[in-house]
Amino acid sequence: MKIIKWNSFKIQTDSHAVPPIYSNPGLAVNGGSMWLPDNVKVLTNGNLELSLQQNSGQFWNDNGVQTEIWAASEAVFQNTVKYGTYCCTFKFTDGKGNLAWDQFSLGNSNPPALNMNTTFGIFLYDQGTGGGKNAHSEIDFLELGYQNQANNGTGWIANQPGGPTKNNGQFTLQPWDAKTSGQPDWDILKRIAIDVSKIPSTGEVTVLVKWKAAGAPIEFYLAYGAYDSKTFPIKSTDILSHTTPASVNSYVPAESSGMHLHMNLWPYGGPSTGKPVFCEVSNLEMP
């Protein structure tokens, strides 16, 4: 087991098979991605970094050209998961100090400037299957990305009743298709539109989630800027928020010994451009 330490956290970085083997949700070797433990690291500025890079050390034949396979990253926090308030601040860069939020722009660029398929997740997950209706006791504090769909309002991901036509993220429980297999359950899945133009020049956004008990509503919030749980501006007009409706309370899991907090950065369906992506996490609070 590969463990790194960041602040008060112990983080496993090799929860997926390493190259040259791939594993779900990683993709097949022919042009897809793999998971590389070394793509999770602590930077000299003290931030935790997850990266999506073309640095796997493995290659595939792309029409006669040897192309290096992309490597994704995942951090699995070994700290005990409890009911309470979770808070996380992060930003996206190009690895050279420049912000890279433009890949999640809600504009008309299709694909966006960097990588339309980039997916970033912060979630609770139990590898066991004792969660009842929510088999892996999964709570997705935030899933960010287009999931390989056009950013023009035409895909199913943009068809939530009353939701934003153009969107780039979601708050959700699991399974996302509880009512009809393969079709989104819009009571469980809440699509959101993060306006990257509102992100301050320092580049951070902050997610805060309140998980109080099994079967109780979960509160999701996202704010533009860097905050901790005490300074988070819940009442600001710019806050994105969602509280799960009573109809899905049975999918809200209980604490379990197998639950861990995960963060991952990977390309849904494979990378669409040749530019790497880096996510810097500057603050994380767990109860």
N, C-alpha and C positions, 0 to 999 in steps of 0.2 A: 504494500500500500504506500503510495506517495502522498506525504502530508507536508503542507507548508503552514506557517503561522503568520497571521496578520492581525494585529492588535490583540484582542482577547479571543480570537477565533482560531480553531484548527480546521484546515481545509484539505479534503481529499481531492486530488486533481486527476486521478487515473481511474475514475468510475466507469469509463468506457474502454473497450479494447483499443490498444494503441496500434499505430501503423506497423505492418502492412495490413492488419485486419481492421474491418470497419464494423460498426454496430449501430443499431437503431438508437436515436433517430438519425444517425449518420447514414450516408448514402453509398451506393456501390462504387467500386474503385474507378470504373470507367467515367471519369469526369466529375465524380462526386466529391465528397469530403470525408475526412477521417477526424479523429479526436486525438489531440496531442497534449499530454500532461504539462509540458513545458510552456504551453500557451496560456497558463495561469501563473502569474508571478506578482511579487510585491515590488513596486517601483521605488526609486530613490526619493520621490516626493511623498512616500508613505501610502499612496493609493494602491488598491488591488486592481490588477489589469487582467482582463480576458481579451483574447484576440482571435481573429479569424484571418489566417495567413496562408499563403502558398508556400509552406515550409515543412511539409510532412516528411520530406526525404524519400518519398515514393513517387513513381512516375507512371503515366499511361500513354499509350500511343494515340495521339490526336491527329488522324489523317497523315501519318508518317512523321509527325513531330512529337518528340518526347516532352510531355507537359507535366510539371510537378502537381501533385494532388493537393487540394486545399485541406487545411487542418483547422478544426473547430476547437472549442474549449468549454470545459464545465468545471465549476467549483461546487463541491458538496461539503457543506458546513457540518462539522461533527458535533457541534454544541446541541444540547438537549432542546427539543422543540416544545414550547408551552403556549397555552392560551395567552393572549395579550396583544400589545401593539408592536408592530414591525415597521421599521423606517429605513429607507435606503436612498442614498444620493449618488448619482452617477452622471457621466457624460460620455460622448463618443468623439474620438479623435482619429487622425490619420497616422498616429504613431510618431509624428514629428512636431507635436504641439499645436496643430491646427484642428479646429473643431470640424466634425464630420456629420453633423445632424442633417445635412442636405439630402442624404439618402432616404430620409423619412419625411421629406417635404410633402405637403398636401397640394402642391401645384400641379400643373399639367404635364410635367416631364414624365415620360414613360419609355424606358425605365428611368428612375431618378438618377442623380448624378453619379452615385457610387455603385450600390449593389442592391437591386430591388428585392433580392431574396434574403437579405440579412435578417435574422431572427434573434432577438434577445429575450431571455426569460428570467424572471425571479419567481420561484414557486416552492411550495411545500409538497413533498412527495414521499410515499412509503413504497419501497420496492416489493413489499408483500401484497397480498390481495385480500386483506381482511376489512376493507373499508365499506362493505355493503354496496349501496347504490353507486358510491364513488369509490371504485375498487381499490385505487392506490392512495386514497385520502389526499387527493391533489387539490390545492388551492393556488391558482395562478395570480399572484399579486399583480403581475404585468407580463403580457406577451406583446412584444413590439415587432411590427413588421407587416408586410403585405401578403406573406405566405404565397409567393409566386403568382400573384394575381395583378392584373393591370390596375394602375392607380388612376382610373378614370370613372369609377362608379359603376362599372358593368358587372363585376364579379359578385358571387354570392356573398362575399365577405362585406360588401357594401350595401346589402339589402335588408339590414335589420329594421323592422318597423319603428319609425320614430327616431332612428339612429342617424348618425352623420353619413351622408352619401359617400364622401371621401373620408377615409379613416386610416389609421396607421397603428392601431394597438387595441388591446382588449383586457378587461378584467374578467376572470371566469373561474367557475368550478369545473368539474369533470364528471361524467363524460359530456363533451361539448354537443354531442348529437343524441342526447338522452331520449327525446321523444320519437325521432325517426332516424334510423341508422343512416349516416352519411349526410344528413341535413342538420343545420345548426338549430339547437334549442335556444331561442332568444331569451328565455327566462334565466338560463344558466350563463349564457355568453353575452357580454356587454361590450360592443365595439365603441372605441373612443377616437377622437381626433386631437392629436397633440399638435398644436400650432407652433412649429419650430421658430417662427419669427418672434415669439414671446419669450423664448429662452434667453436669459441674460448673457452678456458678452463672456462671462466666465464659463458658460456652457452647461451648467448642471440643471437637472430636474430631480425632484424628490418624490418617491412613492411612500405612502403610509397606509397600512392596513390594520384594521381592528378585528381580531378573531377572538370572540368572547367565550364560546362554548359550542359543543356539538349541537346541531339543529337550530342554532341561533343565527340571525342575520349577520353577514359579514359586511363591513364598511371598507370601501376602497377609495383612495384619494390620490391625486397626482397634482403637484405644484411646480411651477416654473421657478427654479432657483435652488439654492442649497440651504436645507433646513435640518434640524433634528426634531425629535418627537415633541419637544417642549416649545419650539418656535414655529412649528408647522402652521401655516395660515389657513386653517380649515374653512373659515368663513369668507375667504377672498372670493371675489366674483370670477376670478380666472381659474379657480380650482376645478379640475375634472373629478367627478365623484360618482359613486354607485353603491347602493345598498341592495343586497340580494333580496328578492321578494319572498314572501312566506311560502309560495308555491314550490320553492326549491330548497327549503330548510332541511329536508331529509338528505340532501346531498352534501351538507356541511359536515365535515368529518370531526370525530373526536381525536384528542391527543392519542398518539400511539408511540411505542418505543422505537419503531422502525422509521418514523418520520424524520426527514432532514430538510433543511433549507438548501435549495439549489439555485445557482445562477449559470446560465449557459449562453453561448454566442455561436451561431451556426447558420449555414445557408440552406434555407428551405428549397428543396428541389435542385440544389447545386448553384454555385456562384454564377452571376450573369455578367460580371465585368471582372477585370484583372486588378482590382484595387482592394487591399486589405482593410480591415476595420478593427478598431481597438476601443474597448469600453473600460473606462477608469471609474472605479467605485471609491468614493472618498469617505463615505460614512455608512455604517450599518448598525442598527440597533435591533436586538432580539430580546423578548421578555425573559 
